[in-house]
Amino acid sequence: MVPAGTVEAGRVRSAGTWLPRVTAACWLFTLVYFPVSIAVARGWPAGYRMSDNYISDLGITRCGNYTDRDGTSRWVCSPDHLVQNVMFVLTGLLTVAGALGWARMWGGRGLRAGCALLAVAGLGIVGIGLAPWDIRPQTHDTIALLQWILQLAGMALIVPEASRSRRSLAVGTVLSAVISVIGGVFLFARNHFGLGAGISERIAFDTLTLWGGQVGFVLWRSAGRRSN
């Protein structure tokens, strides 16, 4: 008969291993967003232009000419829009799960508050997928802006805690946030400083998705050390 204390210790070790691995996997799987988006873009009959087309254009449900904020018209036709919108939803759910798992793994009020903001930002990504731009443009744009602001705020709160235990993650977080803000400045600037709306938006938003991949990598390595 196995002593009760041994069984309980085994359960604790098991819980201490699966949570970091599942949390890390959630963050890592958000990177699937990139190959899926590329595949959706390749399906455009007239071609997807990275400099001119927004990320949200991939999820637009009806083909046609759409006018930008500055009056610029662009042709959009995304046959695989459903795939892209489902990917938005899945990426958002993975972000929520990853943020909640991370909050349980690491201590500190700042990190937990940051993870809470990241979880809400993840819900925003879900909302982006559920409200395609051509159907609810104002709702879509508002959610996207709030998601961006909340994620940046969450990352800022995480930096102090990360700097004490994972310096590389802290540096990566600061760099990602700075690059994202620069992309946001370009996105909202008139003429986007020559970069184009599409590239500016990707610098602002896709940088944050890449940062999530870094989080997943760091947490996965941490889980490996725990299991040894």
C-alpha positions as CSV (number, residue, x, y, z in Angstrom):
1,M,0.0,0.0,0.0
2,V,1.3,3.4,-1.0
3,P,1.5,5.9,1.9
4,A,-1.0,8.7,1.8
5,G,1.7,11.3,2.0
6,T,3.4,9.9,-1.1
7,V,0.2,10.0,-3.1
8,E,-0.5,13.6,-2.1
9,A,3.1,14.7,-2.9
10,G,2.7,13.1,-6.3
11,R,-0.5,15.0,-7.0
12,V,1.2,18.3,-6.0
13,R,4.2,17.6,-8.4
14,S,1.8,16.6,-11.2
15,A,-0.3,19.8,-10.7
16,G,3.0,21.8,-10.6
17,T,4.0,20.3,-14.0
18,W,0.8,20.3,-16.1
19,L,-0.2,23.9,-15.4
20,P,3.0,25.5,-16.7
21,R,3.0,23.2,-19.7
22,V,-0.6,23.9,-20.6
23,T,-0.2,27.6,-20.0
24,A,2.9,27.7,-22.2
25,A,1.2,25.7,-24.9
26,C,-1.7,28.2,-25.0
27,W,0.7,31.1,-25.6
28,L,2.8,29.1,-28.2
29,F,-0.3,28.1,-30.1
30,T,-1.3,31.7,-30.6
31,L,1.5,31.8,-33.1
32,V,-0.6,29.6,-35.4
33,Y,-2.4,32.8,-36.2
34,F,0.5,33.8,-38.6
35,P,0.5,30.8,-41.0
36,V,-3.3,30.8,-41.0
37,S,-3.4,34.5,-41.9
38,I,-0.8,34.0,-44.7
39,A,-2.9,31.1,-46.1
40,V,-6.1,33.3,-46.0
41,A,-4.3,36.2,-47.7
42,R,-3.0,33.8,-50.4
43,G,-6.6,32.9,-51.3
44,W,-7.5,36.4,-52.4
45,P,-8.4,36.4,-56.1
46,A,-7.0,39.9,-56.7
47,G,-4.1,39.6,-54.3
48,Y,-3.7,40.8,-50.7
49,R,-1.4,43.9,-50.5
50,M,0.5,44.0,-47.1
51,S,1.1,47.7,-47.4
52,D,-2.5,48.7,-48.2
53,N,-4.8,46.1,-46.7
54,Y,-5.6,45.9,-43.0
55,I,-5.4,42.7,-40.9
56,S,-9.2,43.0,-40.5
57,D,-9.6,42.9,-44.3
58,L,-8.9,39.2,-44.1
59,G,-12.1,38.7,-42.1
60,I,-14.4,40.9,-44.2
61,T,-17.3,38.8,-45.3
62,R,-18.3,40.6,-48.6
63,C,-16.2,41.5,-51.6
64,G,-16.2,45.1,-52.6
65,N,-14.5,48.5,-52.4
66,Y,-14.1,49.8,-48.9
67,T,-13.0,53.4,-47.9
68,D,-10.3,54.1,-45.3
69,R,-10.5,56.8,-42.7
70,D,-8.5,59.1,-44.9
71,G,-10.7,58.5,-47.9
72,T,-8.5,56.0,-49.6
73,S,-10.4,53.2,-51.3
74,R,-9.3,49.6,-51.4
75,W,-10.6,46.4,-52.9
76,V,-11.3,43.6,-50.5
77,C,-12.3,40.0,-51.3
78,S,-11.4,37.3,-48.8
79,P,-13.0,34.0,-49.7
80,D,-11.7,32.3,-46.5
81,H,-12.9,35.1,-44.2
82,L,-14.6,32.5,-42.0
83,V,-11.2,30.8,-41.3
84,Q,-9.7,34.1,-40.4
85,N,-12.5,35.1,-38.0
86,V,-12.4,31.7,-36.3
87,M,-8.6,32.2,-36.0
88,F,-9.2,35.5,-34.3
89,V,-11.6,33.8,-31.8
90,L,-9.2,30.9,-31.1
91,T,-6.3,33.3,-30.6
92,G,-8.3,35.3,-28.2
93,L,-9.4,32.3,-26.2
94,L,-5.8,31.0,-26.0
95,T,-4.7,34.4,-24.8
96,V,-7.3,34.3,-22.1
97,A,-6.3,30.8,-21.0
98,G,-2.6,31.6,-21.1
99,A,-3.1,34.8,-19.1
100,L,-5.1,33.1,-16.4
101,G,-2.7,30.2,-16.1
102,W,0.3,32.5,-15.9
103,A,-1.4,34.5,-13.1
104,R,-1.7,31.2,-11.1
105,M,1.9,30.3,-11.7
106,W,3.7,33.5,-10.7
107,G,3.1,35.6,-7.6
108,G,3.0,39.3,-7.3
109,R,0.0,41.7,-7.5
110,G,1.5,43.5,-10.4
111,L,1.8,40.4,-12.5
112,R,-1.7,39.2,-11.6
113,A,-3.1,42.6,-12.5
114,G,-1.2,42.5,-15.7
115,C,-2.5,39.1,-16.6
116,A,-6.0,40.2,-15.8
117,L,-5.7,42.9,-18.4
118,L,-4.2,40.5,-20.9
119,A,-7.2,38.2,-20.3
120,V,-9.6,41.0,-21.1
121,A,-7.5,41.9,-24.1
122,G,-7.9,38.3,-25.2
123,L,-11.7,38.7,-25.0
124,G,-11.2,41.7,-27.2
125,I,-9.6,39.5,-29.9
126,V,-12.6,37.2,-29.6
127,G,-14.8,40.2,-30.2
128,I,-12.8,41.2,-33.3
129,G,-13.6,37.8,-34.8
130,L,-17.2,37.9,-33.9
131,A,-17.7,41.4,-35.3
132,P,-16.2,41.5,-38.8
133,W,-15.3,45.0,-40.0
134,D,-17.8,45.1,-42.8
135,I,-20.7,44.1,-40.6
136,R,-20.0,46.2,-37.4
137,P,-17.2,48.6,-38.3
138,Q,-17.5,50.9,-35.3
139,T,-17.7,48.0,-32.9
140,H,-14.8,46.3,-34.5
141,D,-12.5,49.3,-34.5
142,T,-13.4,50.2,-30.9
143,I,-12.7,46.7,-29.7
144,A,-9.4,46.5,-31.6
145,L,-8.2,49.8,-30.0
146,L,-9.2,48.8,-26.5
147,Q,-7.5,45.4,-27.0
148,W,-4.3,47.1,-28.0
149,I,-4.3,49.5,-25.1
150,L,-5.2,46.8,-22.5
151,Q,-2.5,44.5,-23.7
152,L,0.1,47.2,-23.6
153,A,-1.0,48.2,-20.1
154,G,-0.9,44.5,-19.0
155,M,2.6,44.1,-20.4
156,A,3.8,47.2,-18.5
157,L,2.5,45.8,-15.2
158,I,4.3,42.5,-15.9
159,V,7.7,44.0,-16.5
160,P,8.7,44.6,-12.8
161,E,7.9,41.0,-11.8
162,A,9.6,39.5,-14.9
163,S,12.7,41.6,-14.3
164,R,13.2,39.9,-11.0
165,S,13.1,36.3,-12.3
166,R,13.2,36.3,-16.1
167,R,15.3,39.2,-17.3
168,S,15.2,38.2,-20.9
169,L,11.4,38.2,-20.8
170,A,11.4,41.6,-19.2
171,V,13.6,43.0,-22.0
172,G,11.5,41.3,-24.6
173,T,8.4,42.7,-23.1
174,V,9.7,46.3,-23.1
175,L,11.0,46.0,-26.7
176,S,7.7,44.6,-27.9
177,A,5.7,47.3,-26.2
178,V,7.9,50.1,-27.6
179,I,7.8,48.7,-31.2
180,S,4.0,48.2,-30.9
181,V,3.6,51.8,-29.8
182,I,5.7,53.1,-32.6
183,G,3.6,51.0,-35.0
184,G,0.5,52.6,-33.4
185,V,1.9,56.1,-34.0
186,F,2.5,55.2,-37.7
187,L,-0.9,53.7,-38.0
188,F,-2.8,56.8,-36.8
189,A,-0.5,59.3,-38.5
190,R,-1.5,61.0,-41.7
191,N,-0.1,59.0,-44.7
192,H,1.4,56.5,-42.1
193,F,4.9,58.0,-42.7
194,G,5.0,56.2,-46.1
195,L,4.8,52.7,-44.6
196,G,1.2,52.1,-45.5
197,A,-1.7,51.4,-43.2
198,G,-1.3,47.6,-43.4
199,I,2.4,47.4,-42.4
200,S,1.9,50.0,-39.7
201,E,-1.0,48.0,-38.2
202,R,1.0,44.8,-38.3
203,I,3.8,46.5,-36.4
204,A,1.3,47.7,-33.8
205,F,-0.6,44.5,-33.4
206,D,1.4,41.5,-34.6
207,T,4.3,42.5,-32.4
208,L,2.1,41.7,-29.4
209,T,1.3,38.3,-30.8
210,L,5.0,37.5,-31.3
211,W,5.5,38.6,-27.7
212,G,3.0,36.0,-26.6
213,G,5.2,33.4,-28.4
214,Q,8.1,34.5,-26.3
215,V,6.0,34.1,-23.1
216,G,5.1,30.6,-24.2
217,F,8.8,29.7,-24.8
218,V,9.9,31.1,-21.4
219,L,7.1,29.3,-19.5
220,W,7.8,26.0,-21.4
221,R,11.4,26.1,-20.4
222,S,10.4,26.9,-16.8
223,A,8.1,23.9,-16.9
224,G,10.9,21.6,-18.1
225,R,13.1,22.7,-15.2
226,R,10.3,22.0,-12.7
227,S,9.8,18.4,-14.0
228,N,13.5,17.5,-13.7
